[in-house]
Amino acid sequence: MSLPEPLRRQLGSFSRTVFTDSHRTGSQHPGGRADNEILSSLPLQMSLYFNVYYFPFWWLCTVVMLHLKYLSLSDYFKFILVTIMIVASLVEVIRLYLGYMGNLQEKVPELAGFWLLTLLLQLPVIIFLIFNEGLKSQPLERAVHTIFALFLTFQVITAFVTLKRMVNKLATHFCLEELPMPDFYSMGKEERAVSMPGRAPS
């Protein structure tokens, strides 16, 4: 299972635009780096691993607390919390899948999708759950939301660094592949004459 090709192209284009280091020049040669260098991030992978086990605990605590305080909430916040739980659960499954695929297999579009979902959806939702007073958050809720927010913040930072490294490595690789090679058949007559000094020009 992988991302649809149009979405992969869009995310790849986004990654090249955002994460490419503009200070790097095409003349730089990656001589200090092996071609088979591992670009995956161990800290990011460890964070994703623990996140997989923490999310069910977070979900269970949030659902239990929502059940206990449901009648004391206004209809407006009841709707918001139920919607958040449904959306956050779906997004989290997709987000963790993209994170695993993007980091372990060094796939830039998948990792960029993971980074965007974390930064634009999950992190704002968790911050909303922590700081909105109308939700009547209990100490247990604030604690589990804060731990989840720390997970997400760490993943945003490490995924950004990993994406920059991957995109710059790919950019350097493609620059080297596109360097023009000398064409023997397009060499000037004077250059070939130099290699045959014994022959007089006709």
C-alpha positions in Angstrom: 0.0 0.0 0.0 1.4 3.4 -1.0 0.3 6.9 -1.7 -1.5 7.7 -5.0 0.9 8.9 -7.6 -0.5 12.4 -8.0 -0.3 12.9 -4.3 3.2 11.6 -4.2 4.2 14.1 -6.9 2.7 17.0 -5.0 4.4 16.0 -1.8 7.7 15.5 -3.6 7.4 18.9 -5.1 6.5 20.4 -1.8 9.5 18.7 -0.1 11.9 20.0 -2.8 10.6 23.5 -2.3 10.6 23.6 1.5 13.4 21.4 2.6 16.1 21.9 -0.1 19.0 23.9 1.3 19.5 26.9 -0.9 23.0 27.5 0.4 24.3 24.2 -1.1 25.9 24.6 -4.5 26.0 22.1 -7.3 29.8 22.0 -7.3 29.8 20.3 -3.9 30.7 16.7 -4.2 29.5 14.3 -1.6 32.9 12.6 -1.4 32.6 12.3 2.4 29.4 10.4 2.2 28.9 6.9 1.0 26.2 6.3 -1.6 24.6 3.7 0.7 24.4 6.1 3.7 21.4 5.5 5.9 19.3 8.7 6.1 16.6 7.3 8.4 16.4 8.9 11.8 16.7 6.6 14.8 15.3 9.2 17.3 12.2 9.7 15.0 11.8 5.9 14.7 12.0 5.4 18.5 9.4 8.2 19.0 7.1 6.6 16.4 7.5 3.2 18.1 6.5 4.5 21.5 3.8 6.6 20.0 2.1 3.5 18.6 1.8 2.1 22.1 0.9 5.4 23.8 -1.9 6.4 21.4 -4.3 3.6 22.6 -3.7 4.7 26.2 -4.3 8.3 25.2 -7.5 7.4 23.3 -8.9 5.3 26.2 -8.2 8.0 28.8 -9.8 10.7 26.6 -12.9 8.6 25.9 -13.4 7.7 29.6 -13.0 11.3 30.7 -15.4 12.4 27.9 -18.0 9.9 29.1 -17.7 11.1 32.7 -18.1 14.8 31.9 -20.3 14.5 28.8 -23.6 15.6 30.5 -21.9 18.7 32.0 -20.7 20.0 28.6 -22.7 22.3 26.4 -24.0 20.8 23.1 -21.4 22.9 21.2 -18.5 21.3 23.1 -20.0 17.8 22.9 -20.1 18.0 19.2 -16.5 19.4 19.0 -15.1 16.7 21.3 -16.8 13.8 19.5 -15.6 15.2 16.1 -12.1 15.6 17.4 -12.0 12.1 18.7 -13.1 10.6 15.4 -10.9 12.8 13.2 -7.8 12.5 15.5 -8.1 8.7 15.5 -8.3 8.4 11.7 -5.5 10.9 11.2 -3.3 9.2 13.8 -3.5 5.8 12.0 -2.6 7.4 8.7 0.1 9.6 10.2 1.9 6.8 12.0 1.8 4.6 8.8 3.3 7.4 6.7 5.9 8.1 9.4 7.0 4.4 9.4 7.1 4.2 5.6 8.8 7.5 5.1 11.5 7.0 7.7 12.3 3.3 7.4 12.2 3.2 3.6 13.5 6.7 3.1 10.5 7.8 1.1 10.4 11.6 0.9 6.6 12.0 -0.1 5.5 9.8 2.7 7.6 11.5 5.3 6.5 14.9 4.1 2.9 13.8 4.5 3.6 12.6 8.0 5.2 16.0 8.8 2.3 17.9 7.4 -0.3 15.9 9.3 1.6 16.2 12.5 2.2 20.0 12.2 -1.2 21.1 10.7 -3.7 18.7 12.2 -2.6 16.6 15.3 -0.5 19.2 17.1 -3.1 22.1 16.8 -5.9 19.7 18.0 -3.9 18.6 21.1 -3.0 22.2 21.9 -6.7 23.0 21.6 -7.6 20.2 24.0 -5.0 21.4 26.5 -5.8 25.1 26.7 -9.5 25.4 25.9 -11.3 26.1 29.2 -14.7 25.3 27.9 -13.8 21.6 27.6 -13.6 21.4 31.4 -10.4 19.3 31.2 -9.5 17.3 34.2 -5.9 16.8 35.5 -5.6 13.3 34.0 -6.7 14.7 30.6 -4.2 17.6 30.7 -1.4 15.1 31.6 -2.1 12.7 28.8 -2.6 15.5 26.3 0.7 17.2 27.4 2.6 13.9 26.9 1.1 13.5 23.5 1.9 17.1 22.6 5.6 16.4 23.5 5.6 13.4 21.3 4.2 15.5 18.4 6.6 18.4 18.9 9.6 16.1 19.0 8.4 14.3 15.8 7.9 17.6 14.0 11.5 18.7 14.7 13.1 15.3 14.0 11.1 14.8 10.8 12.0 18.2 9.6 15.7 17.5 10.1 15.4 14.1 8.4 13.5 15.5 5.5 16.2 18.2 4.9 18.9 15.5 4.9 17.0 13.3 2.5 16.0 16.0 0.1 19.5 17.5 0.0 21.0 14.1 -0.6 18.6 13.4 -3.5 19.2 16.9 -4.9 23.0 16.3 -4.8 22.5 12.9 -6.4 20.4 14.2 -9.2 22.8 17.2 -9.8 25.7 14.7 -10.2 23.6 12.6 -12.6 22.7 15.6 -14.8 26.3 16.9 -15.2 27.1 17.1 -18.9 29.6 14.4 -20.0 32.2 15.3 -22.7 31.1 14.1 -26.1 34.0 12.7 -28.2 32.1 13.2 -31.4 31.5 16.9 -30.7 35.1 17.7 -30.1 36.5 20.4 -32.3 38.9 19.5 -35.1 41.7 21.5 -33.5 41.4 19.3 -30.3 41.7 16.1 -32.3 44.6 17.6 -34.3 46.5 18.2 -31.1 46.3 14.4 -30.3 47.8 13.6 -33.8 50.7 16.1 -34.2 52.4 14.0 -36.8 49.8 14.7 -39.4 49.8 18.0 -41.4 46.5 19.8 -41.9 45.1 19.3 -45.4 
